[in-house]
Amino acid sequence: MVELLSHNMAPIMFGGLAVFLLLGFPVAFALAANGLFFGFIGIELGLLHFSLMSALPERVYGIMSNETLLAVPFFTFMGLILERSGMAEDLLDTIGQLFGPVRGGLAYAVIFVGALLAATTGVVAASVISMGLISLPIMLRYNYSRSIASGVIAASGTLAQIIPPSLVLIILADQLGRSVGDMYAGAIIPGLVLSSLYAGWIFLVTLAKPKALPALPPEARTLRGFKLLNRVIFSLLPPLVLIFLVLGTIFLGIATPTEGGAMGATGALILAMINRRLSWKLVSQAIDQTAKLSAFVIFILIGSTVFSLTFRGVNGDLWVEELLLGLPGGQTGFLIVVNIMVFILAFFLDFFELAFIIIPLLAPVADKLGIDLIWFGVLLGVNMQTSFMHPPFGFALFYLRSVAAKEPYVDKITGQTIAGITTGQIYMGAIPFVCIQVIMVALVIIFPEMVTANLDHGTGIDPNTINIDVPLPDITLPD
């Protein structure tokens, strides 16, 4: 028994973690408990030396002093302030009026605003909740299909996961050991293509089922001509300025992602002040939620550090590496298996759990196979985006369920009684968009230039091959 345990510590340890997670233990504590438990077993069996555990304080301190992770609270705070600043409400109302005469116009407006909010907030919850509160009642008022309306809102909200300044991309860059700026640059085109695929699906639905996505009636289009143009300009200007403050400064090399996040948070406060929404209650609520999310991320990261220390100590990384390198098909086989595995795990684990448990095991193998880690990170980011949309555990679906009416209610504008949305309708609406995200994963694999085209590839010269010949001066020695 002892010999069996000694030779199979790594897979047993991984299986133990799976059992803890399935039993519902908090992920951070499950990771840390597994690491400590199997660490002390390994010490008793002579597989590990007790001095290994002395490395834990230094590793935890390394997490706390990681400047890249400072971007997480900055972008979270920015998103929460913007959610309550009235920007999302103004954008949805204005863009909805702009697309109003078009069949499915409100759905197109939600996709457009979802992409714009993603580029300013970077927080999925803020985008889904804002659009669910504002646009869903309007869609139901004008007889939009309940499943399509809920699906497009949830899917557009998850664009905040792949379009910079996404928190997801920050975590992926940190776990892969790559630049956040490069990760942002690589994700821009896939994010825009995914938004276009969403809009393309809505267009197909309007052709197949025109009654499911009607245009706004003339009496609902209150803004026209110069009034509408003026509203569009002044609604779009603040978020565009904020996007430049955050992303523009990062891409131009003026600011680091952490500094860009700080400028974005400051810009969000100024925007809330301009809209006369800034109050101490607003700021305190945003600080409270930011502290909770940041603590959640850090605790999972500390737990994963404890787990990975023991896992690597028992050569678990070598076990995973041999397992994945032994797959048939080389790079192709590895990518197929990894993407299928991540897609399945996303049914049960959220993004942070996947990023801190799975990515550190996959990254060394991908690097050995010659896979560009920025491209690999963006690919996994698109795949993990489905974790927000998977029925029945997708967080975007939970966010939408929390703000969507369950019971019939009386519409304030028309006075009509409108039926609520069932959980089944939300799930049905999510399925086509999950399929679109799977197609996007395939497109990123087939066309890697979508990611790599925006990256700085340097001069292409290996510095190790450079020889500098310094001519010696011609010195004539005296006789």
N, C-alpha and C positions, 0 to 999 in steps of 0.2 A: 504493500500500500504506500509506504514511504517512498519507495523507488519510483512508483507510478506518479506520485505527486511531484517528485523532484524533476522528472523528465517532461512533465506536461504542465508545469506551473503557469506558463503564459496562457494557453487556451483555457485552463481552469479559471484563471483570474478574469479573463474576458467573459467567460460564461457566468461567473459570479456577479460581475457588474450588470449583465443583462437581467439576471434574476432580481437583483435589487431594484433596477429601474422598472421592471414589470410589476413589482410589488407596490410601486407607487412612492418609494422613498424619494425625497428631494435630491435632485441630480448632484448638486455640489457635495452633499454629505455622503451620498452613495459612492461617489468617486473617491473622496478622501478616506472613507471607512474601508473600502476595498484595498486602497493602496497601503494603509497602515496595517490592516489585518494580514494580508498576504506578505507584506514586508517582514513582519515579525515571524511569520511561519517560515519564510525564506531564511531568516537569520538562524532560527532553531534548527533547520535542516542543513545549515552550512552552505546554502547557495549564495547568501549575501553576508556582507560584513556590517556590523552595527554602525560603523563610521559612515555608511551610506546615508543613514537618516540624519546625520549632522549637516548634510547639504540642504536639508529642507528650509531652514531659516533664510539662507542666502537666496534660494530660488523664490521664496515668497517675497523677499525684499526686492528681487529683480522685477517682479510683477508690479509692485507698488511704485517703483521708480521708472516704469516704462512710460516715456513721454507720449508715445503714439496713442496709448489708451486714454490719455487725457482728452482726446477728440471725442470720445464717447459721451461724457456728460455735456460737453459744449453743444454737440449737435442734437442731443436729446432735449436739452433746455431750449434751444432754438426752435425745434419742432413743436414743443408744447406751448411756447409763447405764441407762435404763429397760428396754432390751432384755435386760440382764443382771441386773436387780434382782429378777426373779421376779414382777413385776407381771403381765406378759402370761400367764405360766403359771398364776397364781392365777385370773386373770379367765377364761381359757378353760376351766379345770377347773370353776369354779363355775357359769358361765353354761351350759356344756355339761350340767351336772347339772340346772340349772333348766329347760332346754328338752328334756331327755332324753326324757320321755314323748311328745313330739310327733314325728311323722314328719318327717324332715329337720331335727331339732332341732340337731344338731351344725353343720349348715350355717348355720342362723339364728344360732347362737352365734358362729360365725366372723365373720359380717357385723356383728353387734352389737359384738363386741370389736374388729373392724377399724375401725369408726367411732370407738370410744372411744380406741383406740391412736392413730388419726389426730389426734384432738383433744388428745393429750398428747405424742406424739413428733414428728409432722410429717415423718417420714422413711420413705419407701416401703420401703427395704431392711430396716430394723429390723422393720417390721410383717410383711412377707412371710416373712422368715426365722424370726421368732418363731413365727408361726402354722403355718408349714410344719413346723418341728421338733416342735411340741407337738400340733397337732390332726390333721395328716395321718395319722400312725400309728394314732390312735384311729379315724378314719374308715375306714381300710382294715381295721382289726380287725373292725369291725361291718358289713363288706360294702357300703360306699358305692361308688357308681360312681366309678371312678378319674378319668375326665375331669371330671365335675361337681365332685368334691372338690378337684382341683387348680385348676380354673377359679375356684371361689368363694374359695379362699385367695388366689390371685394378684390377683383383682379387688378383694377386700376390703382387701388391702394397699395398693392404689393409691388408696384413699380418702384416704390421707395426703397426696396431691397436691392435693386440692381442699378438704378440710376444714381450717380454720385450726387450728394455726399452721403451715400448709404453707410449706416453703421455696420452692415454685413461685410462690406468691402474693407472696412477698417480692421475688423477682426480677422478676416481672411488674410489680409496683407501681413498682419502681425504673426499669425500662425504659420504662414509660408515663408516668413523672413524676407519679404519683398517690400518695395516702396508703396505707400498708400497712394501717392501721386500717380505712379504707373498703373496701379490697379484701377484708379478712377479713369485714367485715360483709356485703358483697355475696355472698360465697361460702357462707355458712352454709346458707341454704335449699336451693340447688342440691345441696350435699353431702348433706344429709339426704334430699332427694328421690331422689338417685341410690342411696343406701343402701336406700331403700324399694323402688326398682325391682329391685335385686338380690334382696331378700327376696321380692318378687312373682314373680320368675322361679323361685326355688326352690319356692314354693308351687305354681306351675303344673306343675313337674316332679314334685312329690309326687303330684299328681292323675293325671298321664299315666303315670308310671312309679313306682309306690309302692315297688317292690323296690329301686329305685336309691338311695333315701334312706330307709332304715328308721329307726324309733325305737330308742333304746337298750333292750336287754333289761332286765328287772327286776333281774337280778343285777349289772348295771353301774351302776345308780342307787344309789350307796352313801349319798347324803345325802338326807334327807327331813325334812319338818316344820320344827320350830324350828331344828334343826342347819343345815339348808339356808338358812333365812331369815337366820340369824346370819352365815353364810359370805358370802351375797350382800351384806349391808350392809357388812361389813368389807372385802370385795374391791372394792366400788364406791367406797367413801369416799375412799381415797387418790387415785385418778385424778381424781375430781370436784373434790377440793381443788386438785389440780395444774392442772386446767383453769381453775378460777377464778383461781389465781395468775397464769396466763399470759394467757388470753383475757379474763377478767373485768376485770382491771386495765387492759387495753388499751381495751376497749369503754367502761369508765367514765371514761376519760380520766386515770386515775391514773398510768399508765406508758406510755411509748412501746413499740413492738414490740421494740426492742433491750433496754430495761429489763425487759420482760415475759419475754424469752428468758433474761436473766440470772437472774431469779427462778425460772423453770422449771428451769434447770440446777441451781440451788441446791436446789430442791425435789426433783429427781431424786436428788441425792446424799443428801439426808436420808432419802428413801424407801428407797434402797439400804442405808443404815445401819440403818434400822428392821428391814428384812428380813435383816439380817446378811449381806449380799452385798458390802458395800463393802470393797474391798481396794486396795492400791497397784497390783497387776497390772490390776485392772478399770479403774481411773482412767487408767493409762498407756496401755492399749489404746484407750480412748475418746478420749484426747487425740491419739494417733497417727492414728486414723481421721478425727477432726475436722480435724486439720491437713491431711491428704491431700485431703479433700473441699473444704475451704475454698481450698486452693491451686489445685485443679482449677477451681473457679468463677472465682477471681480471674484466673488465666492466660487462660481463655477470654474473660473480659471485657476484659482488656488487648489480646488479639489482635483482638477485634471492634472495639475503639476504634481501633487502627491501621488496620484495614480500612475502617471507616466514615469516617475522616478523609480518606483518599484517594478513597473512593467519592463522598463529598459534594463533594470538590474538583473532580472531573470531572463534577459535576452528575448523579451517579447517582440521588440522591434525587428530583430533578425528573423523571428518566426513569421511575422506578418510579411516581411520583405521577401523571404523565400517562397511563401505562399503565393504572393502576387506576381513575383518575377517568373514563377513556374507556370503561369497561365499561358495557354496556347495563343498565338497571334501577336505576341510582342505588344507594341503600343496600342494597337487596335483592340486586342483582346482585353488588355488592362482597362482601357477607357470604357468598353462596353460593360464589363463586370462592375467596375466602380460606379458608373452612372446608374445601373440597375440597383445596386446595393444602396446607394444614397437615396434613390427614389423610393425604395421600399422602407428604409429606415425613417424617411420623412413622414410616414404615416403615424409614427409613434413618438418621434423626437422632434423638438423644435430646432431652429437654426443654431442657437448657441450651444446646445448639447452636441449637435453634429460637428460643429466647428472645433470644439475643444476636445472631443473624444476621437473622431475619425480622421480629421485633417492631418494632425501630427503623425499619424501612422501611414497615410497615403503619400504625403509630400516627398519623403526620401526616395520612395520607389519611383514616383513620377520623375524625379530629378535624375535618377540612375538610368531611366529609359530615355532620357534626352528630351523630355517634355518641358516646354516653357512654362514656368510656374505661374506667371501672370495669366497666361491663357488658361491654364489649368484652374486657377482660382476663379476666374470669371465664369468658366464653364460650370464649375461646382456651384457658384453663386446663382446662376440661372436655374440649375437643377434644384438647389435647396429652396428656391423661391416657391416651388410647389408645396413645401412644408407648410406655408401659410394658407394654401388653398385646398389641401387634401381633405375631403370628407372622411371621417367625421371629426378629425382633431385639428383642422386648420385654424390657426389663430385669427386670421382675417375673417373667417366665417363666424367665429365667436364674437369678434368685435362688432360685426354687422348685426348679429343676433341680439346683442345687448342694446342696440339703438333702434332696431326695426320694430314696428308695432306688431304685437302678437294677436291682439284682439281688434275687432272692428272699431273704427273711430269716425268722428264727424269732421270732415275737412272744413277748415276755417274760411276758405275762399268760396267754395261752391256750395257748402252746406250739405253735401251728400255724405252718406255713410259709406266708408271705404273699408273693405275687408283687410285684415292683417296678413302678414306674410308668415307662412309656416317654415319650420326648420327644413323640411323636405324640399321646399321650393328653393331655399338658399343653397342646399347641397346640389340640386339638379342644375342650378345656374352656374355653379362652380366647375362642373365637369368639362364643358367645352374649353374653358380657359386653361384648365390643367393640361388638356390635350395640346393646346397651342403652346404651352410652355415646354412640353416634351418635344414638339416640333422645333422649337427654338434651340433646345439642347443639340438636336441633330444638325441644325444649321451652323451652330458654332463649331461643331466638329468638322463638318464638311468645308466650311469657309473660315479657317482660322484667322484670315486677314481682317475679319471684322474686329478682332481684338488687337492683333499685332500691328496693324497699319498705323495706329496712333502712338505707338511706343517709340521712345528714343533708343535706337539701336546702336548709338555711338558711331565710331569711325570704322568699326569692323577690323581694327588692327589689334593684334594680341600684344599687350605691352611687354610680355616676356620675350618677344622676338626682336625687340628694338635694341639696336646697338648704337651707342654714341661714341664716335671716334674723335678724340680730342688731339689735334696735332701738337707734337712737342715742339717747343721753341728751339730755334737753331742757336745753340749757345757755343761760342768758341772759347775754349779754355785757354788761359794764358800759359805761355811756355814756362 
